[in-house]
Amino acid sequence: MDTSEFPRLIYLVILLAAVVGWGLAESRNSLGKTARSLIVWGLIFLG
């Protein structure tokens, strides 16, 4: 791994942890709202 890729890897891990944490907090709500939120996040990352 190149030294310039290490900060990017750390950033992506922190971003993933934030999204997973948000998803766990969001899953306490109703299933429909959670599914809608997951679809929106999927479109953000794919689009």
The first five atom37 places (N, CA, C, CB, O) and aatype in JSON, in Angstrom:
{
  "aatype": [12, 3, 16, 15, 6, 13, 14, 1, 10, 9, 18, 10, 19, 9, 10, 10, 0, 0, 19, 19, 7, 17, 7, 10, 0, 6, 15, 1, 2, 15, 10, 7, 11, 16, 0, 1, 15, 10, 9, 19, 17, 7, 10, 9, 13, 10, 7],
  "atom_mask": [
    [1, 1, 1, 1, 1],
    [1, 1, 1, 1, 1],
    [1, 1, 1, 1, 1],
    [1, 1, 1, 1, 1],
    [1, 1, 1, 1, 1],
    [1, 1, 1, 1, 1],
    [1, 1, 1, 1, 1],
    [1, 1, 1, 1, 1],
    [1, 1, 1, 1, 1],
    [1, 1, 1, 1, 1],
    [1, 1, 1, 1, 1],
    [1, 1, 1, 1, 1],
    [1, 1, 1, 1, 1],
    [1, 1, 1, 1, 1],
    [1, 1, 1, 1, 1],
    [1, 1, 1, 1, 1],
    [1, 1, 1, 1, 1],
    [1, 1, 1, 1, 1],
    [1, 1, 1, 1, 1],
    [1, 1, 1, 1, 1],
    [1, 1, 1, 0, 1],
    [1, 1, 1, 1, 1],
    [1, 1, 1, 0, 1],
    [1, 1, 1, 1, 1],
    [1, 1, 1, 1, 1],
    [1, 1, 1, 1, 1],
    [1, 1, 1, 1, 1],
    [1, 1, 1, 1, 1],
    [1, 1, 1, 1, 1],
    [1, 1, 1, 1, 1],
    [1, 1, 1, 1, 1],
    [1, 1, 1, 0, 1],
    [1, 1, 1, 1, 1],
    [1, 1, 1, 1, 1],
    [1, 1, 1, 1, 1],
    [1, 1, 1, 1, 1],
    [1, 1, 1, 1, 1],
    [1, 1, 1, 1, 1],
    [1, 1, 1, 1, 1],
    [1, 1, 1, 1, 1],
    [1, 1, 1, 1, 1],
    [1, 1, 1, 0, 1],
    [1, 1, 1, 1, 1],
    [1, 1, 1, 1, 1],
    [1, 1, 1, 1, 1],
    [1, 1, 1, 1, 1],
    [1, 1, 1, 0, 1]
  ],
  "atom_positions": [
    [[0.84, -1.17, 0.0], [0.0, 0.0, 0.0], [0.89, 1.24, 0.0], [-0.96, -0.01, 1.22], [1.83, 1.35, 0.78]],
    [[0.57, 2.15, -0.87], [1.31, 3.4, -0.95], [0.95, 4.29, 0.24], [1.0, 4.13, -2.29], [-0.16, 4.22, 0.75]],
    [[1.88, 5.11, 0.67], [1.63, 5.96, 1.85], [0.54, 6.99, 1.6], [2.91, 6.66, 2.26], [-0.1, 7.45, 2.55]],
    [[0.32, 7.36, 0.35], [-0.74, 8.33, 0.06], [-2.12, 7.69, 0.12], [-0.51, 8.95, -1.31], [-3.12, 8.41, 0.2]],
    [[-2.21, 6.37, 0.09], [-3.5, 5.7, 0.16], [-3.96, 5.46, 1.6], [-3.44, 4.38, -0.58], [-5.14, 5.23, 1.84]],
    [[-3.04, 5.51, 2.55], [-3.38, 5.22, 3.94], [-4.38, 6.22, 4.53], [-2.12, 5.21, 4.78], [-5.35, 5.79, 5.15]],
    [[-4.2, 7.54, 4.35], [-5.21, 8.48, 4.87], [-6.58, 8.28, 4.22], [-4.75, 9.92, 4.64], [-7.61, 8.43, 4.87]],
    [[-6.6, 7.94, 2.95], [-7.87, 7.69, 2.27], [-8.56, 6.46, 2.85], [-7.65, 7.51, 0.76], [-9.77, 6.46, 3.03]],
    [[-7.79, 5.43, 3.16], [-8.35, 4.23, 3.77], [-8.93, 4.54, 5.14], [-7.27, 3.14, 3.88], [-10.02, 4.06, 5.48]],
    [[-8.22, 5.33, 5.92], [-8.73, 5.73, 7.24], [-10.03, 6.52, 7.09], [-7.68, 6.57, 8.0], [-10.98, 6.29, 7.83]],
    [[-10.07, 7.44, 6.13], [-11.28, 8.22, 5.89], [-12.46, 7.32, 5.53], [-11.03, 9.24, 4.77], [-13.56, 7.51, 6.04]],
    [[-12.23, 6.36, 4.65], [-13.31, 5.47, 4.24], [-13.8, 4.6, 5.39], [-12.86, 4.6, 3.09], [-14.99, 4.32, 5.49]],
    [[-12.9, 4.16, 6.25], [-13.3, 3.36, 7.41], [-14.14, 4.2, 8.37], [-12.05, 2.8, 8.14], [-15.15, 3.72, 8.89]],
    [[-13.73, 5.45, 8.6], [-14.51, 6.33, 9.47], [-15.87, 6.62, 8.86], [-13.75, 7.65, 9.72], [-16.88, 6.63, 9.57]],
    [[-15.92, 6.85, 7.57], [-17.19, 7.09, 6.89], [-18.1, 5.87, 6.98], [-16.95, 7.46, 5.42], [-19.3, 6.01, 7.23]],
    [[-17.55, 4.69, 6.77], [-18.33, 3.47, 6.87], [-18.87, 3.28, 8.29], [-17.49, 2.25, 6.47], [-20.03, 2.91, 8.47]],
    [[-18.04, 3.55, 9.29], [-18.49, 3.43, 10.68], [-19.62, 4.41, 10.98], [-17.31, 3.67, 11.64], [-20.56, 4.07, 11.7]],
    [[-19.53, 5.61, 10.44], [-20.59, 6.6, 10.66], [-21.89, 6.17, 10.01], [-20.16, 7.97, 10.11], [-22.96, 6.31, 10.61]],
    [[-21.82, 5.64, 8.81], [-23.03, 5.2, 8.11], [-23.65, 4.0, 8.81], [-22.72, 4.86, 6.65], [-24.87, 3.92, 8.95]],
    [[-22.82, 3.06, 9.24], [-23.33, 1.88, 9.95], [-23.96, 2.31, 11.28], [-22.2, 0.84, 10.19], [-25.02, 1.81, 11.65]],
    [[-23.31, 3.21, 11.99], [-23.87, 3.71, 13.24], [-25.19, 4.41, 13.03], [0.0, 0.0, 0.0], [-26.14, 4.24, 13.8]],
    [[-25.26, 5.21, 11.97], [-26.51, 5.87, 11.64], [-27.58, 4.85, 11.31], [-26.32, 6.84, 10.46], [-28.73, 4.98, 11.74]],
    [[-27.22, 3.82, 10.56], [-28.18, 2.78, 10.2], [-28.71, 2.03, 11.41], [0.0, 0.0, 0.0], [-29.89, 1.71, 11.47]],
    [[-27.84, 1.75, 12.36], [-28.29, 1.07, 13.58], [-29.23, 1.96, 14.39], [-27.09, 0.66, 14.44], [-30.23, 1.48, 14.92]],
    [[-28.92, 3.24, 14.47], [-29.79, 4.16, 15.19], [-31.12, 4.32, 14.46], [-29.12, 5.53, 15.36], [-32.17, 4.44, 15.09]],
    [[-31.07, 4.32, 13.15], [-32.28, 4.5, 12.35], [-33.18, 3.27, 12.4], [-31.91, 4.81, 10.9], [-34.39, 3.38, 12.24]],
    [[-32.6, 2.11, 12.61], [-33.39, 0.87, 12.59], [-34.33, 0.76, 13.78], [-32.48, -0.32, 12.56], [-35.17, -0.14, 13.82]],
    [[-34.2, 1.65, 14.73], [-35.14, 1.65, 15.86], [-36.51, 2.16, 15.44], [-34.59, 2.52, 17.0], [-37.5, 1.91, 16.12]],
    [[-36.58, 2.86, 14.32], [-37.85, 3.38, 13.82], [-38.6, 2.29, 13.08], [-37.62, 4.59, 12.9], [-38.19, 1.12, 13.08]],
    [[-39.68, 2.66, 12.47], [-40.5, 1.69, 11.74], [-39.74, 1.11, 10.55], [-41.8, 2.35, 11.26], [-38.81, 1.73, 10.02]],
    [[-40.15, -0.07, 10.14], [-39.46, -0.78, 9.06], [-39.55, -0.02, 7.74], [-40.06, -2.18, 8.89], [-38.57, 0.02, 6.99]],
    [[-40.68, 0.58, 7.44], [-40.85, 1.32, 6.2], [-39.91, 2.51, 6.1], [0.0, 0.0, 0.0], [-39.32, 2.78, 5.06]],
    [[-39.8, 3.23, 7.2], [-38.91, 4.39, 7.22], [-37.46, 3.96, 7.07], [-39.1, 5.21, 8.51], [-36.68, 4.61, 6.38]],
    [[-37.1, 2.87, 7.72], [-35.73, 2.36, 7.62], [-35.42, 1.92, 6.2], [-35.52, 1.19, 8.6], [-34.35, 2.22, 5.68]],
    [[-36.35, 1.2, 5.57], [-36.14, 0.75, 4.2], [-35.99, 1.94, 3.25], [-37.31, -0.14, 3.74], [-35.14, 1.93, 2.37]],
    [[-36.82, 2.96, 3.45], [-36.74, 4.15, 2.6], [-35.38, 4.84, 2.77], [-37.88, 5.13, 2.93], [-34.78, 5.28, 1.79]],
    [[-34.91, 4.92, 4.0], [-33.62, 5.55, 4.25], [-32.48, 4.75, 3.62], [-33.39, 5.69, 5.75], [-31.55, 5.32, 3.06]],
    [[-32.55, 3.42, 3.72], [-31.52, 2.57, 3.11], [-31.5, 2.73, 1.59], [-31.74, 1.11, 3.48], [-30.43, 2.72, 0.98]],
    [[-32.66, 2.86, 0.99], [-32.73, 3.05, -0.46], [-32.1, 4.39, -0.84], [-34.2, 3.0, -0.95], [-31.35, 4.47, -1.82]],
    [[-32.39, 5.43, -0.07], [-31.81, 6.75, -0.35], [-30.29, 6.69, -0.24], [-32.38, 7.81, 0.61], [-29.59, 7.22, -1.11]],
    [[-29.77, 6.06, 0.82], [-28.32, 5.96, 0.98], [-27.71, 5.14, -0.15], [-27.98, 5.32, 2.33], [-26.63, 5.47, -0.65]],
    [[-28.38, 4.08, -0.56], [-27.89, 3.28, -1.68], [-27.79, 4.1, -2.95], [0.0, 0.0, 0.0], [-26.82, 3.98, -3.7]],
    [[-28.81, 4.92, -3.2], [-28.79, 5.77, -4.39], [-27.69, 6.83, -4.3], [-30.14, 6.43, -4.59], [-27.08, 7.18, -5.31]],
    [[-27.45, 7.34, -3.11], [-26.38, 8.33, -2.94], [-25.03, 7.71, -3.28], [-26.37, 8.88, -1.5], [-24.22, 8.31, -3.99]],
    [[-24.77, 6.5, -2.77], [-23.48, 5.88, -3.01], [-23.34, 5.34, -4.42], [-23.26, 4.76, -2.02], [-22.23, 5.32, -4.96]],
    [[-24.42, 4.92, -5.04], [-24.34, 4.4, -6.4], [-24.37, 5.51, -7.45], [-25.48, 3.41, -6.66], [-23.78, 5.38, -8.51]],
    [[-25.05, 6.58, -7.14], [-25.29, 7.61, -8.13], [-24.27, 8.67, -8.16], [0.0, 0.0, 0.0], [-24.37, 9.6, -8.96]]
  ]
}
